Amino acid sequence: MKTPSLLWSTAAVALLGLTACSGDDEVTPECGEPLYAGGATDEAWRTLVDAQNKAQDSSRAVTIVSPEAHQTYLSTDAAPLWQWTSPLRASLQRPGRTGPSPVARPRDTGRSVLAWLGNQVLPTAEAHLPPYTGDLYWVKVQVPGRQCPVELLTSELQWQLDDGSWRTLRDAAGQALSVQVLSAYLVQNRITEGPYTLAAPVSFGVAGVR
């Protein structure tokens, strides 16, 4: 009789073999998933990942209200609320729109390779959300010296920075930071308008207090 550890090893080897032979595996970007808020879903995010390298189009990009260009926050300030307006929100009566999104609740769902592999061997009950319809905003904050940006995908026109994201920006006090927003309108997880990006990121900074 095979021991549990041997069964696990056999299953893992088999899965690795299948992964090597399959061309349909999902590829997760190196930085993993962003935070999510409102009605944003990981399936909708993957749609934007696939489209983000298309030719840049700023014709219907968002207008960032805050942070203002070259604005400087103090490291002792409370986490700021960032807001923007968007042409994609102008018409709410579109076929298939899901209606107002819930209040923003950022969540981090990044998974390690081992967690993914374990889920293939012993699947967990994951509830798949329905295909998303509506406008989406992928906010990316570039921090010098940091490989991955601070990111949020949201269906809202604002981001009340969470404590973790704000801490990362405060730790970069004195450096030049910038925020870029990619926006698109999706119907059943398919892009029908966009994606759009700002012609240039908005620069801002955080000043330390002595």
C-alpha positions as CSV (number, residue, x, y, z in Angstrom):
1,M,0.0,0.0,0.0
2,K,1.4,3.4,-1.0
3,T,2.0,5.9,1.8
4,P,0.4,9.4,1.7
5,S,3.7,11.0,1.0
6,L,4.4,8.6,-1.9
7,L,0.9,9.3,-3.3
8,W,1.6,13.1,-3.1
9,S,5.0,12.7,-4.9
10,T,3.4,10.6,-7.6
11,A,0.6,13.1,-8.1
12,A,2.9,16.1,-8.1
13,V,5.2,14.5,-10.7
14,A,2.2,13.7,-12.9
15,L,0.9,17.2,-12.7
16,L,4.3,18.7,-13.5
17,G,4.4,16.5,-16.6
18,L,1.0,17.6,-17.7
19,T,1.9,21.2,-17.1
20,A,5.0,20.9,-19.3
21,C,3.0,19.4,-22.1
22,S,0.0,21.7,-22.0
23,G,-0.1,24.9,-23.9
24,D,-3.3,26.2,-22.3
25,D,-2.0,27.0,-18.9
26,E,-2.7,30.4,-17.5
27,V,0.4,32.5,-17.1
28,T,0.3,34.8,-14.0
29,P,2.5,38.0,-14.4
30,E,5.6,37.9,-12.3
31,C,4.2,40.5,-9.8
32,G,1.1,38.5,-9.1
33,E,-2.4,39.8,-8.8
34,P,-3.3,43.4,-7.7
35,L,-5.6,44.3,-4.8
36,Y,-9.2,44.2,-5.8
37,A,-12.1,46.5,-4.9
38,G,-15.7,47.1,-5.8
39,G,-16.9,44.6,-8.4
40,A,-13.4,43.8,-9.9
41,T,-12.6,40.1,-10.4
42,D,-9.4,38.1,-11.1
43,E,-11.0,36.9,-14.4
44,A,-11.5,40.5,-15.5
45,W,-8.0,41.4,-14.5
46,R,-6.6,38.6,-16.7
47,T,-8.5,40.2,-19.6
48,L,-6.7,43.5,-18.9
49,V,-3.4,41.8,-18.6
50,D,-3.8,40.3,-22.1
51,A,-4.7,43.7,-23.5
52,Q,-2.2,46.0,-21.7
53,N,0.5,45.8,-24.3
54,K,-1.8,47.1,-27.1
55,A,-1.0,50.5,-28.7
56,Q,-1.4,53.2,-26.1
57,D,-4.6,55.2,-26.4
58,S,-5.3,58.2,-24.2
59,S,-8.3,59.5,-26.1
60,R,-10.8,58.4,-23.3
61,A,-8.4,58.0,-20.4
62,V,-9.3,59.0,-16.9
63,T,-8.7,62.4,-15.4
64,I,-7.0,62.1,-12.1
65,V,-8.4,64.5,-9.5
66,S,-6.1,63.4,-6.7
67,P,-3.2,63.1,-6.3
68,E,-2.6,66.3,-8.1
69,A,0.5,66.5,-10.3
70,H,3.6,67.1,-8.2
71,Q,1.6,66.9,-5.0
72,T,3.6,66.1,-1.9
73,Y,2.2,64.2,1.1
74,L,3.7,64.1,4.5
75,S,4.7,60.7,5.9
76,T,2.7,61.5,9.0
77,D,-0.5,62.1,6.9
78,A,-3.3,59.6,7.1
79,A,-3.7,57.3,4.0
80,P,-5.1,59.5,1.3
81,L,-8.2,59.1,-0.8
82,W,-7.4,59.1,-4.5
83,Q,-10.1,60.0,-7.0
84,W,-10.6,60.3,-10.8
85,T,-13.3,60.9,-13.4
86,S,-13.8,58.8,-16.5
87,P,-15.6,59.0,-19.8
88,L,-16.4,55.3,-19.5
89,R,-18.7,56.2,-16.6
90,A,-20.7,58.8,-18.5
91,S,-23.2,56.4,-19.8
92,L,-24.6,54.0,-17.2
93,Q,-27.5,52.6,-19.3
94,R,-25.5,50.1,-21.3
95,P,-26.9,46.6,-22.2
96,G,-25.8,44.0,-19.7
97,R,-24.4,46.4,-17.1
98,T,-24.4,44.8,-13.7
99,G,-25.4,47.9,-11.7
100,P,-23.7,49.7,-8.9
101,S,-20.6,48.0,-7.5
102,P,-20.3,47.3,-3.8
103,V,-18.3,49.5,-1.5
104,A,-14.5,49.1,-2.2
105,R,-12.9,46.4,-0.1
106,P,-9.4,45.7,-1.3
107,R,-8.3,42.1,-1.1
108,D,-5.1,40.4,-2.1
109,T,-5.6,37.0,-3.7
110,G,-2.1,36.3,-5.0
111,R,-1.2,32.6,-4.9
112,S,2.1,30.8,-4.8
113,V,3.1,28.1,-7.2
114,L,3.0,25.5,-4.4
115,A,-0.5,26.7,-3.4
116,W,-1.7,26.4,-7.0
117,L,-0.1,22.9,-7.4
118,G,-1.7,21.8,-4.1
119,N,-5.1,22.9,-5.4
120,Q,-4.7,20.8,-8.5
121,V,-4.1,17.7,-6.4
122,L,-6.7,18.4,-3.7
123,P,-9.0,21.0,-5.3
124,T,-10.6,23.4,-2.9
125,A,-14.1,24.9,-3.3
126,E,-13.5,28.2,-5.1
127,A,-16.6,30.2,-6.0
128,H,-16.2,31.7,-9.4
129,L,-17.8,35.1,-9.7
130,P,-20.0,35.8,-12.7
131,P,-18.4,37.4,-15.8
132,Y,-17.9,41.1,-15.2
133,T,-19.7,43.9,-17.1
134,G,-18.8,47.5,-16.5
135,D,-16.0,50.0,-16.4
136,L,-12.7,49.0,-14.7
137,Y,-9.7,50.9,-13.5
138,W,-6.2,49.3,-13.0
139,V,-4.2,51.7,-10.9
140,K,-0.4,51.3,-10.8
141,V,2.0,53.2,-8.5
142,Q,5.6,53.0,-9.5
143,V,8.1,53.1,-6.7
144,P,11.8,53.5,-7.4
145,G,13.8,50.5,-6.4
146,R,10.8,48.3,-6.2
147,Q,10.4,45.6,-8.8
148,C,6.6,45.5,-8.7
149,P,4.2,48.5,-8.6
150,V,1.6,49.0,-5.9
151,E,-1.6,48.0,-7.7
152,L,-5.4,48.1,-7.4
153,L,-8.1,46.9,-9.8
154,T,-11.4,48.5,-9.0
155,S,-14.8,49.3,-10.5
156,E,-14.9,52.5,-8.4
157,L,-13.8,56.0,-9.3
158,Q,-11.7,56.2,-6.1
159,W,-9.1,54.4,-4.0
160,Q,-9.0,54.9,-0.3
161,L,-5.4,53.7,0.1
162,D,-5.2,50.8,2.5
163,D,-2.6,50.7,5.3
164,G,-0.2,48.3,3.5
165,S,-0.1,50.3,0.3
166,W,0.3,53.6,2.1
167,R,3.1,52.2,4.3
168,T,5.0,51.2,1.1
169,L,4.7,54.7,-0.3
170,R,5.7,56.3,3.0
171,D,8.8,54.0,3.1
172,A,9.7,55.6,-0.3
173,A,9.7,59.2,1.2
174,G,11.9,61.5,-0.7
175,Q,11.7,59.6,-4.0
176,A,9.8,60.4,-7.2
177,L,6.6,58.4,-7.3
178,S,4.1,58.2,-10.1
179,V,0.6,56.8,-10.7
180,Q,-0.8,55.5,-14.0
181,V,-4.4,54.3,-14.6
182,L,-5.4,51.8,-17.3
183,S,-9.2,51.8,-17.9
184,A,-11.5,49.8,-20.1
185,Y,-15.2,48.8,-20.4
186,L,-16.0,45.1,-20.3
187,V,-19.0,43.1,-21.3
188,Q,-19.0,39.6,-19.9
189,N,-15.2,39.8,-19.3
190,R,-14.5,41.0,-22.8
191,I,-13.2,44.5,-23.6
192,T,-15.6,46.5,-25.7
193,E,-14.0,49.9,-25.1
194,G,-10.3,50.6,-24.5
195,P,-8.0,49.9,-22.9
196,Y,-7.0,53.6,-22.3
197,T,-4.0,54.9,-20.4
198,L,-2.9,58.4,-19.4
199,A,-0.7,60.1,-21.9
200,A,1.8,60.5,-19.0
201,P,1.8,59.2,-15.4
202,V,1.0,61.7,-12.7
203,S,4.0,62.4,-10.5
204,F,3.8,62.9,-6.7
205,G,5.9,62.4,-3.7
206,V,6.0,61.7,0.1
207,A,8.1,63.9,2.3
208,G,9.6,62.6,5.6
209,V,9.2,64.6,8.8
210,R,12.3,65.3,10.8
